[in-house]
Amino acid sequence: MKSSADDMQYDDERLIKLIAQLHEDALTQLYDRYSHLVFSIALAIVGDTLTAEEITLDVFMRIWQKAGSYRVERAKVRTWLTHITRHHAIDVLRQRSTRPDYQAVSWDSVASNTILSGQDSQELVELSLSRKRVRAAIAQLPEDQKQALALAYYGGLTQLEIAKVLKQPLGTIKTRLRLAMQKLSNFLQAEQESEDTSLEMVATYSMNRDDS
């Protein structure tokens, strides 16, 4: 494996290109920048610290192996990492045939854990504002919509699975999620929220849809 010849700080897309060329320093930079995010998402899904740590290492190993498959036109690196983490964490849960107590899943409790590190001050401020706007939008949702959204986003559940967990008709869950996403979209547009954050949430929800 190659190692970078300098200690320069690169943007995300450049780091992925260097990782694809087997530069270890680039992977180290990416890990320092996003390991807290990856761990927080994994922990919110699996509910176990040791398992979340294993998932975090697995995710960055996958990045090392599959960096060449990244396409900047499809998603930003942060969004790409988020999707990989969620998919892997959900796969781990299903392979182990175990799930956390989904009745206890709260958007407020899991969202507060997704703290990024290793960002420059300007980007950190932008991300902080982005999080505040999203949480402000979510705070305006009725409790039943917030709970369904948390189960879909952090629990990785399909609509049918959410209906079983909450003991509600599938049609009711579909309506709750649809209304929640409509309200969030309207709020974020009104607040001129960044396209990246709003689309990331919509994309995540769409991947969990179960129209059966």
N, C-alpha and C positions, 0 to 999 in steps of 0.2 A: 504494500500500500504506500502511496506517495504522501509526502508531507509538504505543505506550502512553505515557500522560502521566506515569507515575511509575516508580520503580525497585523496586517491591514484588516480593517473592519469592512466587510462587504455587505451589500444589500442582499435580501433573501434570495432573489433570483440568481445572483452571481454565486452565492454559496452553493445552491443546488447544482449549478453547472460544474463547480469545482469538485463537489462530492461525486458527481458522475464520472469525473476524471480521477477518482480515488485519492483525493487530498484529505488527509485525516484532520488537518487543522480546520478545514471548512466544516466538517461534521462537528467538531468541538465547538466552533462558534455557533452553529445552529442549535446545538444542544443547550448551550448556555443561554441562548436567546429564548428558547421555547420549551425547555423541559418542565418548567412550572405549569405552563398551560396544558401540556400533554398529561402530566401527572394529575392535575386538578380535574380534567375531564374524565380520565380513567377512574379516579377515585369516586367521582360523583356517580358513575355508572355501576362499578362493581362493589363499592362500599367497603373495601378492604385495602389497607395501606400497602401491605406486602404485594398483593396482586397488582395494585396500581403501579408500584415500582417496577415489577416485572414487565407490565404492559408498556411502560415508558421506555425501558431498554429495548423491548421488541420493536416498538415503533421506530426508533432511531436506527436500529439494525435494518429494518425494512427500507428506510430512507436511503441508507448506505447502498443497499442492493438494487433499489429501484429508482434512484434519482434520475436516471436517463429517461424514465417514462413521464416525468413531470412536463406539463405543457402550460406555459404562462398564460396563454389565451383562454384557458379553461377556468382557472382559479388562481387566486393569490396563494403564496406559499403557506401562510397562516391558515387559510381555509382548507387547503390540501391536507395539512397536518391534522387539523381538527377532524376531517372526514376519516382519515386513516385511523386515528386514535379511536374514534367512536365505533367504527366497524370492527376493529380488532378487539376492543373491550367487550362489545356485545357478543362476538364469536366466543371469547373466553367464557363468558357467563353461560352460553348455551352448551358449550362443550362440557362444562362442569355440572350442567343441569342444576344450577343454583342461581338464585336472584336475591337481591337485597329486599328489605321491607319497602315495597313501593308505596304503601300507604303513607310512609314517612317522608317521601320525596317532596321537597319544597323548593320552588324556584329561587326564593330568596337565599336559602341556605347553600345551594350549590353554586349559584351565580357569584356569590361573594368570594368563593374560593378560586375562581379563574383569574389569577393575578399573573401578569406577564412580567418577566425580568429581562435584563440585558438589553433594554431598548435605550436609544438616546432620549434626551429630555423632551424634545419636541414630539417624537412619536409616542412617548409615554403619556404626555398630556392629551394627545389626540385620542389614544386608546381609552384613557380614563373618561374623557368626555363621551366617547362612543358608548362605553359601558353604562354610564349614568343615564344617558338618553334611553337606552334599551330598557334598563330597569325601571325608569320612570314610566315608560310605556306599559310595561308588564304590570306595574303597580296599579294601573287604572283598570285592569281586567277583573272581572268577577272571579271569585275564588275557584269556582268549578272549572273555568277556562284556564286559569293559571296552573291548576293541578294537572289537567290533561296535557298542557303544553310541556310542563316539566317532565312528565312521564314519556312523552314523545321525544323530546330533545336529549335529556340526560339519561332517561331510562332505556332509550333505544327501542321502545315498544311500538308495535303496529297499532293501528286503530282498534283492531279486533282484540288484541291483548289488553289494551287500555280499558276497553269495555268490560272485559272479564275481571280485571283488577278492581275497577270501581263499581262493578256490579250494576252497570248501566247498559241500556240498549245501544247497539252499534250506531244506529242513526243519531242518537243523542250525542255520542262522542264525536262523530263526524261534524255535527253542527257546532259543537263547542270549539273544536280545533279550527274550523273554517272561520267562525266569527272572530276567534282570537287572532288569527293571522291577518284578517281584514283590518281589525282595529289597530294592530301593530303597524301594518303597512301604512295606514292613513296617518297615524301619529308620527312615524319616522319621516314620512314625506313632508309633513307639516313642519317638522323640526329640522328639515334639511339634513337628515342623518346620512352618513356615508353609505354609498351603494354596497360596499363590501360587507358591512355588518348586517344590513337588512337582507341582502341576498343570501348570506350564509345561513341565516335562520330559516328562510323560506326553502332553500335547497335541502337543508337537514330535514325539515318537516316533510317535504315531498318524497324523500327517500324512504320515509317510514310509513307512507300511506298504504292502506290495505282496503281496497275497494270491494272486497268480497262481501 
